[in-house]
Amino acid sequence: MRKEGSEGAAKHVAAREGEKPAPRGRLVLKQKEMLQAASPWMHAAYLKPAGTEMINPRGVSTDNGRTWSRIEPTPAFDKGLPHGYRREVAPPFVDPVNGNVLRVVLSMDTPGLDPKIVEPPVALETYYLRYRVSTDGGRSYLFDERIIQKGKTAENPFDGVWVGKNGIFLGDVGSQPIRTREGLILVPAQVCVLGPDGKLASPGGGFTYTDVLILIGRWMEGGRLEWEISERIQADPARTTRGVIEPTLAEMPDGRILCVMRGSNGGRKDPEFALPSYKWYSVSTDGGRRWSAPRPWTYEDGTPFYSPSSMSQLLKHSSGRVFWLGNISPTNCRGNSPRWPLVIGEVDPKSLLLKKESVLVLDTKRDDEEGINLSHWWAVEDRETGDIMVAGARHNIGYTARQPYLIRVGVE
């Protein structure tokens, strides 16, 4: 196990001439550990509004993640499904007020589909969403049901979505539910679009194209959620060839909700990757129901930055500040690449843009590496210290090998 503190991390960050002393409130890279196996902080969440009891998909901890006990949740909903059916259970979301554990389940009912195929093309037509709720800390779940907009059907679960025609699904693990000050549960999702012929369409020329749709749940008796939906967040296909993807949400101190999304360049309409590789953002002022047209997400002074087509994560800290984790590139990206360096920075609460001076590099490609993918991490605040824990892995270019890590970021 290797450890790398702030001094080692400094090797990855070039010093800038005339740099002023960092202001109070800065982020500090405290520690970086290279691990033999994935950290139990990966996909972990706290189980109660206060205290140190935690849950992850594999077990529970009563001592702030130091030790873990394995649990086997009941019932075993996924046991005995027909061959070819899939249930991909998202990491646990714990309602910070009532303690209910919500698991959203990416689902396909596709008889005979080879389970070894990763992201099969048929998924773009057949993905739909289910959910499960636990009221006993994830030890048992009350039900496993489809997520269906009030008044809709299993075949047509949301306005503009038909199972078997256009799929609805979650993005990467940055697409986490949040609870708003209204008590609503917002689940950020993405929807494949249909053309005039009723078939999948890609108006931007990418190999996929999605709009963002926010599912809005309200707690009811029996632990169920009654579901509504937001208006769609729709991109300009002339500016992002795959639409908007993998939304991440945060409610700001003034009640506005920020949504940051992955875009893309490349594809048949942009074969030279000439379009700027931006992250995109949209804002809601009514609790997540209506959203502004997406715009490039920039530094707070309006300066643009490049980011590959990759996940990102907004994290609300106990201090009330909101942080963003993602990839920022010094040059225009080519679709999904390069997915380095991995950075963290603070969101300005007024402009809802990224504070340039706050950006801290957590990891990047080493000189002896052909390339690296720094994606698919999970960030959560350590309640005991207020530090931000970032659990993930350094993946090689083809995602065939990985080196797990755990990074600790201090919030001053």
C-alpha positions as CSV (number, residue, x, y, z in Angstrom):
1,M,0.0,0.0,0.0
2,R,1.5,3.3,-1.1
3,K,0.6,6.7,0.4
4,E,1.1,10.0,-1.2
5,G,0.4,13.2,0.7
6,S,0.4,16.8,-0.4
7,E,4.1,16.9,-1.2
8,G,3.8,14.0,-3.6
9,A,0.7,15.4,-5.2
10,A,2.6,18.6,-5.9
11,K,4.6,16.7,-8.5
12,H,1.4,16.6,-10.6
13,V,0.6,20.3,-10.3
14,A,2.9,22.9,-11.9
15,A,3.7,25.9,-9.8
16,R,2.5,29.2,-11.2
17,E,4.8,32.2,-11.1
18,G,3.6,35.0,-8.9
19,E,0.9,32.8,-7.4
20,K,-0.8,34.5,-4.4
21,P,-1.1,32.6,-1.1
22,A,-4.2,30.4,-1.2
23,P,-7.2,32.0,0.5
24,R,-9.0,30.5,3.5
25,G,-11.5,27.9,2.3
26,R,-9.1,26.2,0.0
27,L,-9.0,22.5,-0.8
28,V,-6.0,20.5,0.3
29,L,-4.8,17.1,-0.9
30,K,-4.1,15.4,2.5
31,Q,-3.5,11.8,1.5
32,K,-3.5,9.4,-1.5
33,E,-3.4,5.6,-0.9
34,M,-2.9,3.0,-3.5
35,L,-4.9,-0.1,-2.4
36,Q,-4.9,-3.8,-3.2
37,A,-8.7,-3.9,-3.5
38,A,-11.5,-1.3,-3.8
39,S,-12.0,0.8,-0.7
40,P,-15.2,0.2,1.3
41,W,-15.8,3.9,1.0
42,M,-16.7,3.2,-2.6
43,H,-20.5,3.7,-3.0
44,A,-20.8,4.3,0.8
45,A,-23.4,6.6,2.5
46,Y,-24.3,7.5,6.0
47,L,-27.4,5.8,7.3
48,K,-28.7,8.4,9.7
49,P,-29.0,12.2,9.8
50,A,-26.2,12.2,12.5
51,G,-23.7,9.6,13.6
52,T,-21.2,7.3,12.0
53,E,-23.2,4.3,10.9
54,M,-22.7,3.7,7.2
55,I,-23.9,1.4,4.4
56,N,-22.4,0.3,1.1
57,P,-23.7,-2.2,-1.4
58,R,-21.9,-5.0,0.4
59,G,-22.4,-4.3,4.1
60,V,-22.7,-1.9,7.0
61,S,-20.3,-0.1,9.3
62,T,-20.9,1.3,12.8
63,D,-17.6,3.0,13.2
64,N,-17.3,5.5,10.3
65,G,-16.0,3.0,7.8
66,R,-13.2,1.5,9.8
67,T,-14.7,-2.0,9.9
68,W,-17.6,-3.5,7.9
69,S,-20.0,-6.4,8.4
70,R,-21.4,-8.1,5.4
71,I,-25.2,-8.2,4.9
72,E,-27.4,-10.1,2.5
73,P,-30.5,-8.0,1.9
74,T,-33.8,-9.8,1.7
75,P,-35.8,-10.6,-0.3
76,A,-33.5,-11.8,-3.1
77,F,-35.4,-10.0,-5.8
78,D,-32.9,-10.8,-8.5
79,K,-32.8,-14.6,-7.9
80,G,-34.5,-16.8,-10.4
81,L,-35.0,-14.1,-13.1
82,P,-35.4,-15.5,-16.7
83,H,-32.1,-15.9,-18.6
84,G,-31.2,-12.6,-20.3
85,Y,-33.0,-10.4,-17.8
86,R,-30.8,-7.8,-16.1
87,R,-31.0,-5.9,-12.8
88,E,-28.2,-3.4,-12.2
89,V,-28.7,-2.0,-8.7
90,A,-27.4,1.6,-8.2
91,P,-25.5,2.5,-5.1
92,P,-27.7,3.2,-2.0
93,F,-29.1,6.7,-1.5
94,V,-30.1,7.4,2.0
95,D,-32.8,10.1,2.6
96,P,-31.0,12.4,5.0
97,V,-34.2,13.2,6.9
98,N,-36.2,10.0,7.3
99,G,-33.3,7.5,6.8
100,N,-35.1,5.5,4.1
101,V,-32.6,3.7,1.8
102,L,-33.5,4.0,-1.9
103,R,-32.0,1.7,-4.6
104,V,-32.8,2.6,-8.2
105,V,-32.5,-0.5,-10.4
106,L,-31.5,-0.2,-14.1
107,S,-33.5,-3.0,-15.7
108,M,-34.0,-5.0,-18.9
109,D,-36.4,-7.8,-19.5
110,T,-34.7,-9.3,-22.6
111,P,-35.1,-13.1,-22.8
112,G,-32.0,-14.9,-24.0
113,L,-29.7,-11.9,-24.0
114,D,-26.1,-13.0,-23.4
115,P,-25.3,-11.7,-19.9
116,K,-21.6,-11.2,-20.9
117,I,-22.4,-8.5,-23.4
118,V,-21.5,-5.1,-21.9
119,E,-23.8,-2.3,-22.8
120,P,-25.7,-4.2,-25.5
121,P,-27.2,-2.0,-28.3
122,V,-30.7,-3.3,-27.5
123,A,-30.4,-1.5,-24.1
124,L,-31.0,1.8,-25.8
125,E,-34.5,0.6,-26.6
126,T,-35.3,-1.6,-23.6
127,Y,-33.8,0.0,-20.5
128,Y,-36.3,0.9,-17.8
129,L,-36.1,1.8,-14.1
130,R,-37.3,0.0,-11.0
131,Y,-36.8,1.0,-7.3
132,R,-36.5,-0.6,-3.9
133,V,-36.9,1.0,-0.5
134,S,-35.6,-0.2,2.9
135,T,-36.6,1.2,6.3
136,D,-34.2,-0.9,8.3
137,G,-30.8,0.3,7.1
138,G,-30.7,-1.8,4.0
139,R,-31.2,-5.2,5.6
140,S,-34.5,-5.8,4.0
141,Y,-36.5,-4.1,1.3
142,L,-40.2,-3.5,1.2
143,F,-40.8,-4.1,-2.5
144,D,-39.3,-4.0,-6.0
145,E,-41.4,-2.0,-8.4
146,R,-41.2,-0.1,-11.7
147,I,-40.8,3.6,-11.5
148,I,-43.9,4.9,-13.3
149,Q,-45.1,8.5,-13.7
150,K,-48.4,9.1,-12.0
151,G,-51.1,8.2,-14.5
152,K,-48.8,6.3,-16.9
153,T,-48.3,2.6,-17.6
154,A,-45.5,0.0,-17.5
155,E,-45.3,0.1,-21.3
156,N,-45.3,3.9,-21.4
157,P,-43.8,4.8,-18.0
158,F,-43.1,8.5,-18.7
159,D,-44.2,11.1,-21.2
160,G,-42.3,10.3,-24.4
161,V,-40.8,7.0,-23.1
162,W,-41.9,3.6,-24.4
163,V,-40.2,0.4,-23.2
164,G,-39.0,-1.4,-26.3
165,K,-38.6,1.9,-28.3
166,N,-36.5,4.3,-26.3
167,G,-34.8,3.4,-23.0
168,I,-34.5,5.5,-19.9
169,F,-31.5,4.9,-17.6
170,L,-29.1,6.3,-15.1
171,G,-25.7,7.7,-15.9
172,D,-22.6,6.8,-14.0
173,V,-22.4,6.9,-10.2
174,G,-22.2,10.7,-10.3
175,S,-25.9,10.7,-11.2
176,Q,-27.1,10.4,-7.6
177,P,-30.5,11.2,-6.2
178,I,-30.9,14.2,-3.9
179,R,-33.5,15.3,-1.4
180,T,-34.6,19.0,-1.8
181,R,-35.8,21.4,0.9
182,E,-39.3,20.6,-0.3
183,G,-38.8,17.0,0.7
184,L,-38.8,15.8,-2.9
185,I,-36.5,13.1,-4.1
186,L,-34.9,14.0,-7.5
187,V,-33.4,11.2,-9.5
188,P,-31.3,12.4,-12.5
189,A,-31.8,10.2,-15.5
190,Q,-31.3,10.2,-19.3
191,V,-33.7,9.3,-22.1
192,C,-32.9,8.1,-25.6
193,V,-34.7,10.2,-28.2
194,L,-37.1,9.1,-31.0
195,G,-37.3,10.5,-34.5
196,P,-40.4,11.3,-36.5
197,D,-40.5,7.7,-37.6
198,G,-40.8,6.5,-34.0
199,K,-37.3,5.0,-34.0
200,L,-34.2,5.9,-32.1
201,A,-32.6,9.0,-33.5
202,S,-29.2,10.7,-33.2
203,P,-29.6,14.2,-34.5
204,G,-26.0,15.1,-33.4
205,G,-24.5,12.3,-35.3
206,G,-23.1,10.5,-32.3
207,F,-23.5,6.8,-31.7
208,T,-26.1,7.6,-29.0
209,Y,-28.2,10.7,-28.2
210,T,-30.0,11.5,-25.0
211,D,-32.0,14.2,-23.2
212,V,-31.9,14.6,-19.5
213,L,-35.1,13.9,-17.5
214,I,-35.4,14.4,-13.7
215,L,-37.7,12.0,-11.9
216,I,-39.4,13.7,-9.0
217,G,-40.5,11.4,-6.1
218,R,-42.7,12.3,-3.1
219,W,-42.8,10.0,-0.1
220,M,-46.1,8.2,0.5
221,E,-47.4,5.8,3.1
222,G,-45.8,2.4,3.0
223,G,-42.4,3.7,1.9
224,R,-43.4,4.2,-1.7
225,L,-42.7,7.2,-3.8
226,E,-45.3,8.9,-6.1
227,W,-43.5,9.9,-9.3
228,E,-43.7,12.9,-11.5
229,I,-41.2,14.2,-14.0
230,S,-39.5,17.4,-14.9
231,E,-39.5,19.0,-18.3
232,R,-36.7,17.6,-20.4
233,I,-33.3,19.2,-20.6
234,Q,-32.6,19.2,-24.3
235,A,-29.2,20.1,-25.9
236,D,-28.5,21.7,-29.2
237,P,-27.3,18.7,-31.4
238,A,-25.1,21.2,-33.4
239,R,-23.0,21.8,-30.3
240,T,-22.9,18.4,-28.5
241,T,-23.1,15.4,-30.7
242,R,-24.6,13.0,-28.1
243,G,-26.9,15.4,-26.4
244,V,-26.6,15.7,-22.6
245,I,-25.6,12.7,-20.5
246,E,-25.0,11.6,-16.9
247,P,-26.5,14.6,-15.0
248,T,-25.4,15.4,-11.5
249,L,-27.4,17.5,-9.1
250,A,-26.9,19.8,-6.1
251,E,-29.3,22.2,-4.3
252,M,-27.6,25.4,-3.7
253,P,-27.9,27.6,-0.5
254,D,-30.5,29.9,-2.2
255,G,-32.7,26.9,-3.3
256,R,-31.7,26.9,-6.9
257,I,-30.8,23.4,-8.2
258,L,-27.7,23.0,-10.4
259,C,-27.5,20.2,-13.0
260,V,-24.1,19.6,-14.6
261,M,-24.0,17.2,-17.6
262,R,-21.6,15.4,-19.8
263,G,-21.6,16.3,-23.5
264,S,-19.6,15.1,-26.4
265,N,-17.9,15.9,-29.7
266,G,-17.0,13.6,-32.6
267,G,-19.2,11.3,-34.6
268,R,-20.3,11.4,-38.2
269,K,-21.1,15.1,-38.1
270,D,-17.9,16.1,-36.3
271,P,-15.3,13.5,-37.4
272,E,-12.4,15.8,-36.6
273,F,-13.6,16.5,-33.1
274,A,-13.7,20.2,-33.9
275,L,-16.5,21.1,-31.5
276,P,-15.4,22.3,-28.1
277,S,-15.5,19.6,-25.4
278,Y,-17.6,21.2,-22.7
279,K,-19.5,20.2,-19.7
280,W,-23.0,21.7,-19.8
281,Y,-25.2,23.1,-17.1
282,S,-28.8,23.9,-16.5
283,V,-30.6,25.5,-13.5
284,S,-34.0,25.1,-11.9
285,T,-35.6,27.7,-9.7
286,D,-38.8,25.8,-8.9
287,G,-37.5,22.6,-7.2
288,G,-36.5,20.7,-10.2
289,R,-39.6,20.9,-12.4
290,R,-38.5,23.3,-15.0
291,W,-34.9,23.9,-16.3
292,S,-33.0,26.5,-18.2
293,A,-31.6,25.7,-21.6
294,P,-28.2,24.0,-21.2
295,R,-25.2,26.2,-21.7
296,P,-21.4,25.4,-21.5
297,W,-20.3,25.3,-17.9
298,T,-17.3,27.6,-17.4
299,Y,-15.1,29.2,-14.7
300,E,-16.9,31.9,-12.8
301,D,-15.2,34.6,-14.8
302,G,-16.7,33.2,-18.0
303,T,-13.5,31.5,-19.2
304,P,-14.3,28.1,-20.8
305,F,-12.5,24.9,-19.9
306,Y,-12.3,21.6,-21.8
307,S,-13.7,18.4,-20.3
308,P,-14.0,15.0,-22.0
309,S,-17.3,13.1,-22.4
310,S,-17.1,11.6,-18.9
311,M,-19.0,11.5,-15.6
312,S,-18.7,14.2,-13.0
313,Q,-20.1,14.7,-9.5
314,L,-21.5,17.5,-7.5
315,L,-21.1,17.1,-3.7
316,K,-22.8,19.2,-1.1
317,H,-20.6,19.6,2.0
318,S,-21.8,20.1,5.5
319,S,-20.4,23.6,5.4
320,G,-23.1,24.5,2.8
321,R,-20.4,24.7,0.1
322,V,-20.8,22.7,-3.1
323,F,-17.9,21.0,-4.8
324,W,-17.5,19.5,-8.3
325,L,-15.3,16.5,-9.2
326,G,-14.5,15.8,-12.8
327,N,-11.9,15.8,-15.6
328,I,-10.5,19.0,-17.0
329,S,-8.1,18.9,-20.0
330,P,-5.6,21.6,-21.1
331,T,-6.6,21.0,-24.7
332,N,-9.8,20.1,-26.6
333,C,-10.8,16.5,-26.0
334,R,-11.7,13.8,-28.5
335,G,-15.0,12.3,-27.4
336,N,-14.3,10.3,-24.2
337,S,-10.6,11.1,-24.0
338,P,-8.5,12.0,-22.2
339,R,-10.0,11.2,-18.9
340,W,-7.3,12.9,-16.9
341,P,-6.5,14.8,-14.8
342,L,-9.1,14.3,-12.1
343,V,-9.8,17.5,-10.2
344,I,-12.0,18.9,-7.5
345,G,-13.2,22.5,-7.3
346,E,-15.8,24.7,-5.6
347,V,-19.0,25.9,-7.2
348,D,-19.6,29.7,-6.8
349,P,-22.9,30.0,-5.1
350,K,-24.0,33.1,-7.0
351,S,-23.0,32.3,-10.6
352,L,-23.2,28.5,-10.2
353,L,-20.0,28.3,-12.1
354,L,-16.6,26.8,-11.2
355,K,-14.2,28.8,-9.1
356,K,-11.0,28.6,-11.1
357,E,-8.7,29.4,-8.2
358,S,-10.2,26.6,-6.1
359,V,-9.4,23.8,-8.6
360,L,-7.1,21.1,-7.1
361,V,-5.6,18.3,-9.2
362,L,-6.1,14.9,-7.4
363,D,-4.4,12.7,-9.9
364,T,-3.2,12.7,-13.4
365,K,-1.3,10.7,-16.0
366,R,2.3,9.8,-15.1
367,D,5.1,10.3,-17.5
368,D,5.7,6.6,-17.8
369,E,2.0,5.9,-18.7
370,E,0.7,5.7,-22.2
371,G,-2.7,6.9,-20.9
372,I,-5.0,6.6,-18.0
373,N,-8.7,6.7,-17.3
374,L,-9.5,8.5,-14.0
375,S,-13.2,8.0,-14.0
376,H,-16.0,6.1,-12.1
377,W,-15.0,7.4,-8.7
378,W,-17.2,8.0,-5.6
379,A,-16.9,11.0,-3.4
380,V,-18.5,11.3,0.1
381,E,-17.8,13.6,3.1
382,D,-16.2,12.0,6.2
383,R,-18.5,13.2,9.0
384,E,-15.8,12.9,11.6
385,T,-13.3,15.2,9.9
386,G,-15.2,17.1,7.2
387,D,-12.7,15.7,4.7
388,I,-13.9,14.6,1.3
389,M,-13.1,10.9,0.6
390,V,-12.7,10.0,-3.1
391,A,-12.7,6.2,-3.7
392,G,-11.9,5.0,-7.2
393,A,-9.3,3.3,-9.4
394,R,-6.7,4.3,-12.0
395,H,-7.9,2.4,-15.1
396,N,-5.7,1.6,-18.1
397,I,-6.8,2.8,-21.5
398,G,-8.8,-0.3,-22.3
399,Y,-10.3,-0.7,-18.8
400,T,-8.7,-4.1,-18.6
401,A,-6.5,-3.3,-15.5
402,R,-6.9,-1.0,-12.5
403,Q,-5.2,0.2,-9.4
404,P,-7.7,1.1,-6.6
405,Y,-7.1,4.2,-4.6
406,L,-8.5,6.3,-1.8
407,I,-7.9,10.0,-1.7
408,R,-8.5,12.3,1.3
409,V,-9.2,16.0,0.5
410,G,-9.2,18.6,3.3
411,V,-11.8,21.4,3.3
412,E,-10.3,24.5,5.1
